[in-house]
């Protein structure tokens, strides 16, 4: 049987970093660059259907999807996506 050499997983998976942007809502400040937010979770997800996966609220419990930032070069060997999420507790807190 033939075999396939190389790292084919690199073409099927992308690195996704979930960052907590709750502070932006609490302080009404302008957004920061993605890398400046606290990291909640970092995972590798299948490239196929990625936008639906990151918008799914079950992808990260306790947080709700806010925005995503695609890599500038998706054909890079390891594309890196950022997903901004907001704490559900903060969103359920009444404003005084």
Kinemage of the C-alpha trace (Angstrom):
@kinemage 1
@onewidth
@group {chain A} dominant
@subgroup {mainchain}
@vectorlist {calphas} color= white
{ca unk a 1} P 0.000 0.000 0.000
{ca unk a 2} L 1.217 3.479 -0.804
{ca unk a 3} L 1.666 6.017 1.906
{ca unk a 4} L 1.332 9.757 1.969
{ca unk a 5} L 4.255 11.703 3.322
{ca unk a 6} L 3.988 15.109 4.932
{ca unk a 7} L 1.820 16.839 7.458
{ca unk a 8} L -1.608 16.767 5.812
{ca unk a 9} L -3.274 17.825 9.070
{ca unk a 10} L -1.889 21.318 8.405
{ca unk a 11} L -4.300 21.653 5.475
{ca unk a 12} L -7.340 20.422 7.409
{ca unk a 13} L -6.962 22.131 10.804
{ca unk a 14} L -6.565 25.719 11.971
{ca unk a 15} L -5.491 27.118 15.316
{ca unk a 16} L -8.241 29.119 17.011
{ca unk a 17} L -7.618 31.310 20.050
{ca unk a 18} L -10.671 32.422 22.031
{ca unk a 19} L -10.034 35.753 23.767
{ca unk a 20} L -12.179 37.428 26.440
{ca unk a 21} L -13.365 40.853 25.241
{ca unk a 22} L -15.789 41.434 28.122
{ca unk a 23} L -13.749 44.384 29.381
{ca unk a 24} L -14.476 46.288 26.160
{ca unk a 25} L -18.175 46.179 27.039
{ca unk a 26} L -17.615 47.060 30.685
{ca unk a 27} L -15.404 50.093 29.984
{ca unk a 28} L -16.793 51.223 26.598
{ca unk a 29} L -13.259 51.420 25.209
{ca unk a 30} L -12.185 50.937 21.614
{ca unk a 31} L -11.106 47.407 20.686
{ca unk a 32} L -7.495 46.347 21.187
{ca unk a 33} L -5.449 44.168 18.837
{ca unk a 34} L -6.511 40.529 19.194
{ca unk a 35} L -3.261 39.409 20.803
{ca unk a 36} L -3.736 41.858 23.727
{ca unk a 37} L -6.818 40.171 25.219
{ca unk a 38} L -6.738 37.420 27.880
{ca unk a 39} L -6.781 33.972 26.289
{ca unk a 40} L -9.709 31.822 27.388
{ca unk a 41} L -8.960 28.763 25.285
{ca unk a 42} L -6.822 27.725 22.348
{ca unk a 43} L -7.834 24.780 20.161
{ca unk a 44} L -7.268 23.231 16.754
{ca unk a 45} L -10.506 22.961 14.763
{ca unk a 46} L -11.357 21.536 11.348
{ca unk a 47} L -11.087 24.141 8.607
{ca unk a 48} L -14.322 22.956 7.013
{ca unk a 49} L -17.331 24.809 8.470
{ca unk a 50} L -15.101 26.835 10.780
{ca unk a 51} L -17.276 29.968 10.870
{ca unk a 52} L -20.309 27.958 11.948
{ca unk a 53} L -18.248 26.126 14.557
{ca unk a 54} L -16.837 29.263 16.227
{ca unk a 55} L -20.235 30.991 16.226
{ca unk a 56} L -21.813 27.965 17.917
{ca unk a 57} L -22.381 28.819 21.567
{ca unk a 58} L -21.525 25.241 22.599
{ca unk a 59} L -17.959 25.686 21.372
{ca unk a 60} L -17.049 27.509 24.594
{ca unk a 61} L -19.391 27.293 27.569
{ca unk a 62} L -19.913 30.390 29.720
{ca unk a 63} L -19.138 32.762 26.868
{ca unk a 64} L -20.997 34.094 23.859
{ca unk a 65} L -19.550 34.715 20.415
{ca unk a 66} L -18.824 38.370 19.600
{ca unk a 67} L -16.466 38.535 16.595
{ca unk a 68} L -13.774 36.618 14.748
{ca unk a 69} L -10.617 37.648 12.947
{ca unk a 70} L -9.369 35.531 10.089
{ca unk a 71} L -5.655 35.275 9.373
{ca unk a 72} L -4.304 37.595 6.703
{ca unk a 73} L -2.913 34.626 4.765
{ca unk a 74} L -5.178 31.581 5.066
{ca unk a 75} L -2.816 29.584 2.879
{ca unk a 76} L -0.093 29.870 5.540
{ca unk a 77} L 1.136 26.548 6.923
{ca unk a 78} L -0.568 27.193 10.282
{ca unk a 79} L -3.337 29.803 9.932
{ca unk a 80} L -4.282 31.384 13.270
{ca unk a 81} L -7.801 32.667 13.923
{ca unk a 82} L -8.883 34.816 16.858
{ca unk a 83} L -12.428 34.693 18.236
{ca unk a 84} L -13.652 37.359 20.647
{ca unk a 85} L -16.094 36.132 23.283
{ca unk a 86} L -18.056 37.900 26.027
{ca unk a 87} L -18.863 36.419 29.434
{ca unk a 88} L -22.499 35.308 29.720
{ca unk a 89} L -22.484 36.428 33.378
{ca unk a 90} L -21.602 39.968 32.340
{ca unk a 91} L -24.346 40.021 29.700
{ca unk a 92} L -26.926 38.845 32.251
{ca unk a 93} L -25.950 41.456 34.855
{ca unk a 94} L -28.477 44.331 34.958
{ca unk a 95} L -27.078 47.758 34.158
{ca unk a 96} L -27.390 50.181 37.054
